[in-house]
Amino acid sequence: MINCEYYNPTRIIFGKDTEKQVGELVSHYAKSVLVVYGGKSAKASGLLDRVFDSLKEAGISYMELGGVKPNPRLSLVYEGIEIAKKNNIEMILAVGGGSVIDTAKGIAAGAVYDGDVWDFYTVTLPEKALPVATVLTIPAAGSESSTGSVITNEEKKEKRACDHECLIPKFSILNPELTYTLPNYQIACGVADAMAHIFERYFSNEKAADVTDRLGESVLKSLMKYAPIAIKENENYEARAEIMWACKIAHDGTLGVGKVGDWASHNIEHELSAFNDVAHGAGLAIVFPAWMRYTYKQDKNLFLQFVARVLNVDIDYEYVDYSINLGIDKLKEFFKSIGLPTSLSEIGIYEKDIRGIAEHAIYVNDGEPLGNFVKLSADDIENIYRLAL
């Protein structure tokens, strides 16, 4: 294991009806909050009313900012910053999934900054931010207890990340019942996103991290076990709870202890999201199997370990490459079985598009190759896209 530091101070409040505690929890940090949310579901389900009632009961004043979309937009972050600055907002409360939380984090950083918040996604990092808290409705991104925020600059068609400890939420409320009304496609995308967060850490050139590897493998197996159940039985509390907890663990730092993550596939997928607004998890379901086929020769033993332990492949040591590719096929079949695309053509991206997208991925990375497990040039990225066609 490499030298490392693990830090995750987010207080997790998990279980049924826990959103009713939000006012009391906020009162420890602020007297005024900006509540950030997405579309109609938070209102239609009554969740926002319960949150507002709890805030009122605790004597917390609040303002609202709705309209967050998947692949959250910089323009709404700017709008939230203006509201926060003009109204002396002391905390940002996200009610929603990863896109809502990432937007809230962007607002929190920009509200105490005199420059352009896009700076934090391109040239520097924030030194401070307003406190952030979350009421999670879509398990997927892990943003409810992570350092990260990913925002899309719609004018530049760039999707970029900012990571800093000042963005880690103070508390996050996780009630699995809040996921009952989610469309099955969103659940599937969330599972793929969480699996990708584990893959990015698992496929590393650091060899001596057995505990971390086995933890990651277990969470992957749980996600693959409970995803079909949650999709078939929308109000199966056990399945929803297991998925919600797995998604949290997948991106809170636990499964990367002692390893150097790769993160090329996330950057490769970000280009797809910026290009045609595909859901992040769906894009990752397309990219990761192709990335695996392109890079597995870097460490065949690691891939054999993965396909044996996670995908239950009986290894034929006379035909190692066949065994690995059989495992990758099984991963693709799993994604298909829960309703996700596994090829670029399914989302309207074709061979004529991929060179430009590949070159832009390198441009956004300041001209540097992507990844750590294998360093990827624009040619490599193009080849991965080609495998995904």
Long-range contacts (C-beta under 8 A, 24 or more apart in sequence): 1-206, 1-208, 1-209, 1-212, 1-257, 1-258, 1-259, 2-206, 2-258, 2-259, 2-260, 4-257, 4-258, 6-253, 6-254, 6-257, 7-165, 7-253, 8-145, 8-168, 8-252, 8-253, 8-254, 9-168, 9-170, 10-144, 10-145, 10-168, 10-169, 10-170, 10-171, 10-172, 10-252, 11-170, 11-171, 11-172, 12-145, 12-171, 12-172, 12-174, 12-248, 13-171, 13-172, 13-173, 13-174, 14-174, 14-175, 14-241, 14-244, 14-245, 15-174, 15-175, 15-176, 16-175, 16-176, 16-177, 16-237, 17-175, 17-177, 18-173, 18-174, 18-175, 19-47, 19-50, 19-51, 19-54, 19-135, 19-173, 19-175, 19-178, 20-50, 20-54, 21-54, 21-173, 22-51, 22-54, 22-55, 22-93, 22-133, 22-135, 22-173, 23-54, 23-55, 23-56, 23-57, 23-58, 23-59, 23-60, 24-54, 24-58, 25-133, 25-171, 25-173, 26-55, 26-58, 26-60, 26-91, 26-93, 26-133, 27-58, 27-59, 27-60, 29-90, 29-91, 29-131, 29-133, 29-170, 30-60, 30-90, 30-91, 30-131, 31-59, 31-60, 31-61, 31-90, 32-60, 32-61, 32-62, 32-63, 32-87, 32-88, 32-89, 32-90, 32-91, 33-60, 33-61, 33-62, 33-63, 33-89, 33-90, 33-91, 33-92, 33-93, 34-62, 34-63, 34-64, 34-65, 34-80, 34-83, 34-84, 34-87, 34-89, 34-91, 34-92, 34-93, 34-107, 35-62, 35-63, 35-64, 35-65, 35-93, 35-95, 36-65, 36-66, 36-68, 36-80, 36-92, 36-93, 36-94, 36-95, 36-96, 36-100, 36-103, 36-104, 36-107, 37-64, 37-65, 37-66, 37-68, 37-94, 37-95, 37-96, 37-100, 38-66, 38-67, 38-68, 38-69, 38-96, 38-97, 38-99, 38-100, 39-66, 39-67, 39-68, 39-69, 41-137, 41-181, 42-66, 42-95, 42-96, 42-137, 45-178, 45-181, 47-95, 47-135, 47-137, 47-178, 48-95, 51-93, 51-95, 51-135, 62-93, 63-87, 63-89, 65-107, 68-96, 68-99, 68-100, 68-103, 69-99, 70-99, 70-277, 70-279, 70-280, 71-99, 71-152, 71-159, 71-273, 71-274, 71-277, 71-280, 72-99, 72-100, 72-102, 72-103, 72-106, 72-150, 72-151, 72-152, 73-151, 73-152, 73-154, 74-106, 74-117, 74-118, 74-151, 74-152, 74-153, 74-154, 74-155, 75-154, 76-103, 77-103, 77-106, 77-107, 77-110, 77-117, 77-151, 78-110, 78-117, 80-104, 80-106, 80-107, 80-110, 80-111, 81-106, 81-107, 81-110, 81-111, 81-117, 84-108, 84-110, 84-111, 84-130, 85-111, 89-130, 90-130, 90-131, 91-130, 91-131, 91-132, 91-133, 92-130, 92-131, 92-132, 92-133, 93-132, 93-133, 93-134, 93-135, 94-132, 94-133, 94-134, 94-135, 94-169, 95-134, 95-135, 95-137, 96-135, 96-136, 96-137, 96-138, 97-136, 97-137, 97-138, 97-139, 97-140, 97-141, 97-186, 97-190, 98-138, 98-140, 98-141, 98-142, 98-143, 98-150, 98-193, 98-280, 99-141, 101-132, 101-134, 101-136, 101-141, 101-143, 101-144, 101-149, 101-169, 102-141, 102-143, 102-148, 102-149, 102-150, 102-151, 103-149, 103-151, 104-132, 104-134, 105-129, 105-132, 105-143, 105-148, 105-149, 105-162, 105-167, 106-149, 106-151, 106-162, 108-132, 108-167, 109-149, 109-162, 109-164, 109-166, 109-167, 118-151, 118-153, 120-162, 120-164, 121-149, 121-151, 121-153, 121-160, 121-161, 121-162, 122-160, 125-162, 125-163, 125-164, 126-162, 126-164, 126-166, 126-167, 127-166, 128-166, 129-164, 129-166, 129-167, 131-170, 132-167, 132-168, 132-169, 132-170, 133-169, 133-170, 133-171, 133-172, 133-173, 134-169, 134-171, 134-172, 134-173, 135-172, 135-173, 135-175, 135-178, 136-172, 136-173, 136-174, 136-175, 136-178, 136-244, 137-178, 137-179, 137-182, 138-179, 138-182, 138-186, 138-190, 139-174, 139-179, 139-190, 139-194, 139-240, 139-243, 139-244, 139-246, 139-247, 139-248, 140-186, 140-189, 140-190, 140-191, 140-193, 140-194, 140-247, 140-280, 140-281, 141-190, 141-193, 141-247, 141-251, 141-280, 142-194, 142-197, 142-247, 142-248, 142-250, 142-251, 142-252, 143-251, 144-169, 144-172, 144-174, 144-248, 145-169, 145-172, 145-248, 145-251, 145-252, 146-251, 146-252, 146-253, 148-251, 150-270, 152-273, 152-274, 157-274, 157-275, 158-274, 158-364, 159-270, 159-271, 159-273, 159-274, 159-364, 160-270, 160-364, 172-248, 174-244, 174-245, 174-248, 176-237, 176-240, 176-241, 176-243, 176-244, 177-237, 177-240, 179-230, 179-240, 179-243, 179-244, 180-234, 180-235, 180-240, 181-234, 184-231, 184-234, 184-338, 184-339, 185-279, 185-282, 185-339, 185-340, 186-279, 187-227, 187-230, 187-231, 187-243, 187-338, 188-227, 188-231, 188-281, 188-282, 188-335, 188-338, 188-339, 188-340, 189-279, 189-280, 189-281, 189-282, 189-285, 189-340, 190-243, 190-247, 190-281, 191-223, 191-227, 191-243, 191-247, 191-281, 191-338, 192-281, 192-282, 192-284, 192-285, 192-335, 192-338, 192-340, 193-247, 193-280, 193-281, 193-284, 194-219, 194-223, 194-243, 194-246, 194-247, 194-250, 194-251, 195-220, 195-223, 195-224, 195-250, 195-284, 195-288, 196-265, 196-266, 196-269, 196-281, 196-284, 196-288, 197-250, 197-251, 197-255, 198-250, 198-255, 199-265, 199-288, 200-261, 200-262, 200-263, 200-265, 200-266, 201-255, 201-256, 201-259, 201-261, 201-262, 202-255, 202-259, 202-306, 203-262, 203-292, 203-295, 203-299, 203-302, 203-306, 203-373, 204-259, 204-260, 204-261, 204-262, 204-372, 204-373, 205-260, 205-298, 205-299, 205-372, 205-373, 206-258, 206-259, 206-260, 208-258, 209-257, 209-258, 209-259, 211-257, 212-255, 212-256, 212-257, 212-258, 212-259, 213-305, 214-309, 215-254, 215-255, 216-255, 217-306, 217-309, 217-310, 219-246, 219-249, 219-250, 219-255, 220-310, 221-310, 222-246, 223-247, 223-250, 224-310, 224-334, 227-338, 228-337, 228-338, 231-338, 231-339, 260-372, 261-372, 262-371, 262-372, 262-373, 262-374, 263-370, 263-371, 263-372, 264-291, 264-370, 264-371, 264-372, 264-373, 264-374, 264-376, 265-291, 267-361, 267-364, 267-365, 267-370, 267-371, 268-361, 268-370, 268-376, 268-381, 268-384, 268-385, 270-361, 270-364, 271-357, 271-358, 271-360, 271-361, 271-364, 272-344, 272-347, 272-349, 272-357, 274-360, 275-349, 275-353, 275-357, 276-347, 276-348, 276-349, 278-347, 281-340, 282-340, 282-341, 282-347, 283-347, 285-335, 285-340, 285-341, 285-342, 286-341, 286-342, 286-343, 286-344, 286-346, 286-347, 286-388, 287-384, 287-388, 288-331, 289-328, 289-331, 289-332, 289-335, 289-342, 289-388, 290-384, 290-385, 290-387, 290-388, 291-384, 292-328, 292-331, 293-325, 293-328, 293-387, 294-374, 294-380, 294-383, 294-384, 294-387, 295-373, 295-374, 296-324, 296-328, 298-373, 298-374, 299-373, 300-324, 303-327, 342-388, 343-388, 343-389, 344-385, 344-388, 344-389, 345-389, 349-385, 350-389, 351-386, 351-389, 354-382, 354-385, 354-386, 354-389, 355-382, 357-385, 358-382, 358-385
